Amino acid sequence: MSSAPGFHLATVAHDGRLWVVYLETVDDPKRPDLCRARLRFDPADASGDFAPTQTAAIIIEDSFDEAVARARTFDEQQLAGLLRSTLP
């Protein structure tokens, strides 16, 4: 997991817990002209029951601003679904 916070996108609730959603860029040396990004989900509480989790690079745009705009199109239900897909 990245230690950098990334771009704060949203906070979503799932299964009684709050998760903070960040957009993180992912380097691709084969395509440095594109902005590849993934979503990282950090538990909002510090209970230690859950560790941060992330998607694969699911957003690919020409620029970071376009990647942010694309990520902002996800609604809370979609973000919660993506979170569920990353949990054990």
C-alpha positions, -999 to +999 in steps of 0.1 A: +000+000+000+011+035-006+020+057+023+009+088+004-026+098+010-037+102-026-066+124-037-096+123-013-126+112-032-153+103-008-163+086+024-186+056+021-204+033+046-202-005+043-213-031+068-215-006+097-181+009+091-169+041+074-143+039+047-124+069+032-119+066-005-087+079-022-077+081-059-041+070-063-021+072-095-002+041-107+030+044-128+030+026-161+065+029-177+051+015-210+025+043-212+038+073-194+015+095-215-016+082-197-028+086-161-037+052-146-054+053-112-069+030-086-092+035-057-078+029-022-102+024+007-089+032+043-110+023+073-120+055+090-116+041+125-084+029+141-097-003+155-072-024+135-098-049+124-094-040+087-064-029+067-065-005+038-075-022+005-074-011-031-087-019-066-065-026-096-059+004-119-094+008-132-093+044-144-072+053-174-074+088-188-052+113-206-045+134-175-049+134-137-077+159-139-096+137-162-090+107-139-104+127-110-134+137-131-140+100-140-136+089-104-162+115-093-188+099-116-190+069-092-219+071-068-218+058-032-234+025-042-208+019-069-179+028-045-193+005-019-195-023-045-159-017-055-149-018-019-167-051-014-149-065-044-115-058-026-124-073+008-116-109+018 
